[in-house]
Structure formats: C-alpha cells, structure tokens
C-alpha cells in the first residue's frame, strides 16, 4: 500500500481536496489511493508538487513508496 493516505492525513488534506486538484471524482480518487486503480504520471506530479509546498523535503518514495506490512 502506498503512503499517500498517511501523508494526506498528516497534513490534514481531504480526499475531496486532492480529487479537485486532479479534476477527478472523489470516488475515483479513493480507488486510486487504495490501489484499485493507478495514478497517471501527471496526477502523481501534481500530488508531489502539492505536498512539496507543505514540506519541500518530501520525496516521491515518502509519498508513494511502499509502507510497512502493518500499515
């Protein structure tokens, strides 16, 4: 599972906010965040850019990398 959900919660960002950023429905965003569908490259770029405004040190791996099996 990717860490996007954890990062999103850490910064108090809703699925609705990111779905609007990506111009997709909240339900489609939820499927992508939960691994049922894949993010497109341009969507990944937008998400990374969004979170780098909040924390410039965040990396792709920290946002989309695989987490612990216990997550």
N, C-alpha and C positions, 0 to 999 in steps of 0.2 A: 504494500500500500504506500502511496506517496505521502509526503509530509505536508502537503498543501493545506489540508484541513486543520492541522495543528498550528501551522504558521498563521492561517487566517484567523483562528480563534485567539492566538497570542496577541494579534494586533487589532482585535475587535472588528473584523471585517466580515460582513454577511455574505452568504451565497448570492443574495439578490444584488449586492453592490458589484461583485465580480461578474455576475451574469450580464448586468447592464454595461459594464466596461467592455465585455466581449460581444455585446449585441446578440445574445442568445437567451433562451428562456431559462428560468431558474431550474426547471426540471432537467433540462439538457445539461446545464452546468453541474447539477448534482450527480448525474450519471457519469460525467467526465471526472469529477473529483473522486468518485467512488470506484473508478477504474472500469466501469461498464462500457465506456466509450473513450476514445483518445482525444486529447487536446491537439489541435492543429498547431503548427510551428508558430504562426502569427499570434495565436492565443497565448502560447507559452511566453513569447516575447513580451506581450502586453502585461501578463501577470508578473513576470520578473521585473519589468520596468515599474509597475505599480508598487511592489514591495520594496524595491531599491529606494524609492522616495521616502519610505518609512525607516529603512535601515540599509544604508549603502553597502554594508559588509555582507549582506545576504548573497548566497550563491545559488545557482541552479540546483546543485546537489542538496542544499539545505531545504529548498522549496519542493523539489520534485523527486529527490533521491529516495531510495528505499529506506524505510524505518526499521525498527526492531520488530521481531516477530510478535512481540507482546502488544504492539500498537493496535 
